[in-house]
Amino acid sequence: MKKRVFFLFLAGWLLLLALASCGKRPDKYTTYSFAYFDTVTTIVGYADSQAEFDRVAADVLAELGEYHKLFTIYHRYDGMENLCTVNEWVDGTHRTVTVDRRIIDMLLYAKEMYKKTDGRVNVAMGSVLSIWHEYRTEGMDAPWAAQLPPMDTLTEAAGHTNIDDVIIDEEASTVTLRDPRMTLDVGAIAKGYAVEMVARSLEEKGITGYVLNVGGNVRTVGAKGDGGTWTVGIDNPAEDAADPYSAYLALAGESLVTSGSYQRYYTVDGKQYHHIIDPDTLMPAEGYLSVSVVCRSSADGDALSTALFCLSPAEGLALIESLPDTEALWVMSDGSRQQSSGFGGYETE
């Protein structure tokens, strides 16, 4: 009898331990990095221990680092062919470069987004964007001497932006820029694409309960540790706004990407000129303070938020309404708002 009571007591004690263990919720951890894509990376996640979170975060940062090195157009790395080497000239022309498959996949995706956005997102616009980058950098360094690029210089450069001159050989894993005056600039796609690839890598490993925020490209990986949604704010672009956020969204597995005219700009004769260049006018797109896109893929969000900046409100709304599970919020230059039909479904207090 005593033995039976002992075993009953032991079984009950083990059951209580099991229940207590099952009821234990993972803790929330956060880490930061300033190493990649010239911006701040924030990783927030739920894990059973600091050590477990640190392992996941280290893997995330290592993978982001690989994409950063592959996609940069500003730096070479020993032993690596990347977009910087694809852009290089050898004897006045571009050579055929054998690249990592991840570059091939990103450029194929970029061509898809070029078609989907009717050319508003064009990674072959490097010849134009590099001119704006030079003038913007000089204007920020020496505001008193800031100037606009001459339109004839921009127009000549625009003659070397035909995306069909980006020749991709999937079987050989090579890229060739057929136009010797062409250069690639993947600023409208690379960061969001990299974030999406890293998020998918986590999902494939069965890891959820994380948020990746790379310079405002936010990708939620599953729900929070307690099963609830993540609350993500959209920056309010209005100066001296009472609320720093234009809207608060509840996300669990979706992305939020915002492009803004208030973030990177320089001033010429009292007027601000930002970094999002309309391929039709070759000038910074006008009409919006910010455009935010909510969708599953951070890559899509990055490309679409740029494209919408270069479309009228009616054209942009028509594009978003044509895409499944994709919503958007526009903040106009006068502070008014436009949103797609399903955007309110994500809003929360």
C-alpha positions, 0 to 999 in steps of 0.5 A: 500500500505504501509503495502504491501511495509513493508511486501515486505521489511521484506520478502526481509530482511529475505531472505538476512539473510537466504542467509547470514546464508547459505553462512556462512562456519564453522570454523576450530578447533584443539585439542590435547591429550597425554592420549591414546595409548602412543602417540599423538592424534590430532583432527581437525574439522570444526564446527559452534562454539568452543563449538560445536567442543569441544563437538565432540572432548570430545566424540571422546577422551572419546571413544578412552579412552574406547578402550585404556583401553580395548585393553591395555596389560600393565595395569589393571583397577578396575572393568574391564576385558581387554586384560591385564587380558586375558593375566594373569596367574592363577595357571600356566594357563589362565582363561576364561575371560568374556569381553566387546563385543568390545574386541570380535569384535576386536579379530575376526577381528584380526583372519580375518587379520591373514588369509588375510595376511597369518599370517604376522599379528598375535596378538598371538605373544605376547610371542615373541614380549614381549622378543623383547620389554624387550631387546629394552627397556633395550637397549634404557635405557642403550645403552652401554649394548644393546643386541639382544635376543638369537635366541633359546629363541625366537624360544622357544617362537614362539612355543606358537603363534598359533592363533587357541589357542585363543578361542572366545565364541561369545555367552558367550562373553568370551576369553580363551588362550588355550596355557598357555605360550601364550600372546596377543599383539595387537600392529599391530591392536588395534590403527587403529581399535580403530580409525576406530570404533570412526570414524564410530561412528561420521559418524553414528551421521551424523558428518563429516568434521573431521580428527582423527590422533592417532600417525600417524593413520590418518582417515578422516571423510568426506570432509573439511568444504568447501567441499574440500579434506584434504591434508595429508602428508606421513613422509619422513623417509630419514634423512636430507631430503629437504622435510619432506614428501614423498608424499602429498595425497588428502583424503575425507573419507579415511585412511592413515597409515604408519609403519616405521623402523625409528620410534621405534628402538634401536642399537646393535653394530652399527646396528638399530633394529626396532619394526616390527618383521617378524614371519618367521625370528623372527627378525625385518623385513628388506628392507623398511624404511616405508610402507604407506597404503591408504584405507577406514578403518584405521583398515585395514591400520594398519594391512596391513602396518605391513604385507607389512613390512614382505613381499617382494616388489613383494609379497606386491604389489600382496597383495595390488593389490588384495584388492579393494580400497586399495593402498600403497607406499613403501620407500625402505632402499636405499630411492627408492620407489615402489607404487601400480597402483592406488596410484598416484590417491591420490597424490596432490601438 
